[in-house]
Amino acid sequence: MELIDRIKWVLSLKKRARQTPGFRSSLSSYASPDVTFGENVRLWGGTKLTNASVGRFTYFAGTKASNITVGAFCSIGPGTRLGGMGDHPISMLSTHPVFYSTLEQCGESFADRDHFNEYKRTAIGNDVWIGANVVVLDGVTIGNGAIVAAGAIVTKDVPAYAIVGGVPAKVLKHRFAEADIERLEQLQWWNAPVEQLRECAALVRNGNIDGLEKKLGAPARESNPHASAPVPAVSGY
Ligand SMILES: CC(C)(COP(=O)(O)OP(=O)(O)OC[C@H]1O[C@@H](n2cnc3c(N)ncnc32)[C@H](O)[C@@H]1OP(=O)(O)O)[C@@H](O)C(=O)NCCC(=O)NCCS
């Protein structure tokens, strides 16, 4: 990153904090001007985000993420790398971009146009916990409520409320019964107004879905105009 970008970022922090209530970033973090944040987002030391949209109450503890949509209430652990790495085709005679890309990675291109999508967008749902030192490859979608165990390399889409781990990541288990996962997906509590969620904290801690449904009523998305965009449903591994 250019020094000038970093200086612009540090100078923009106060404005960002004014425009987005609760937003805070460490001085050692960086986000490009095209990154959008919801309320109460936190960028802890060494986080770097480019071309990203981040939902409210999500925090990054030293993450590199690019070309990505991250939902609300996500906890992203240290040393993680989420998307934006770039992909190469494996079916052509060479994987070198000089033959299929106009980006001129080495100062030249032998291609008339782009013949391959090098940067597929990555999507992380809401209430996702990603442990330390995880890599999520480009184009992967991680469902709501999923957990990615420390050290995993995620190469495929992850279903909602699954716990995945290992290299390559596999489903270790599912957090809740299928019917409860369906109810949580319908409820979309992460879109409810903050004051309502504050009142629901004990219900969340105690795993009381009945109580949560009663308190939040219809899918919470309808009551909040700032709701996160839905993450596409993901079928199993
Ligand atoms: C996944 C995790 C949440 C544990 O979940 P859990 O349900 O309590 O898991 P368990 O300890 O019961 O283990 C379940 C299985 O997953 C395996 N497993 C646990 N963590 C794993 C990991 N990081 N990678 C691969 N497999 C893992 C266990 O060995 C066990 O396998 P087995 O059933 O064959 O014996 C935890 O291991 C983890 O990775 N936490 C992230 C911690 C972290 O990075 N914190 C940083 C701050 S954000």
The ligand as a Gaussian input file, in Angstrom:
#p B3LYP/6-31G(d) Opt

LIG

0 1
 C      -13.984000     -25.490000      16.235000
 C      -13.850000     -25.061000      17.688000
 C      -14.746000     -23.867000      17.927000
 C      -14.232000     -26.183000      18.628000
 O      -15.548000     -26.570000      18.480000
 P      -16.109000     -27.756000      19.375000
 O      -17.462000     -28.062000      18.911000
 O      -15.947000     -27.448000      20.821000
 O      -15.135000     -28.899000      18.909000
 P      -14.578000     -30.147000      19.648000
 O      -13.408000     -29.749000      20.463000
 O      -15.704000     -30.897000      20.285000
 O      -14.067000     -30.955000      18.398000
 C      -14.939000     -31.539000      17.453000
 C      -14.072000     -32.198000      16.414000
 O      -13.471000     -31.148000      15.635000
 C      -12.054000     -31.290000      15.651000
 N      -11.479000     -29.949000      15.664000
 C      -11.565000     -29.013000      16.615000
 N      -10.889000     -27.910000      16.265000
 C      -10.353000     -28.169000      15.052000
 C       -9.530000     -27.418000      14.186000
 N       -9.155000     -26.177000      14.487000
 N       -9.182000     -27.987000      13.023000
 C       -9.564000     -29.248000      12.693000
 N      -10.338000     -30.004000      13.495000
 C      -10.722000     -29.463000      14.660000
 C      -11.751000     -32.045000      16.928000
 O      -10.511000     -32.692000      16.866000
 C      -12.908000     -33.005000      16.994000
 O      -12.687000     -34.080000      16.113000
 P      -13.167000     -35.568000      16.478000
 O      -14.672000     -35.478000      16.593000
 O      -12.697000     -36.383000      15.329000
 O      -12.522000     -35.888000      17.793000
 C      -12.392000     -24.760000      18.082000
 O      -11.635000     -25.960000      17.958000
 C      -11.737000     -23.677000      17.296000
 O      -11.108000     -23.886000      16.262000
 N      -11.862000     -22.432000      17.818000
 C      -11.277000     -21.272000      17.237000
 C      -10.376000     -20.557000      18.284000
 C       -9.760000     -19.343000      17.707000
 O       -9.174000     -19.384000      16.645000
 N       -9.869000     -18.223000      18.394000
 C       -9.335000     -16.970000      17.920000
 C      -10.163000     -15.831000      18.403000
 S      -11.436000     -15.358000      17.260000

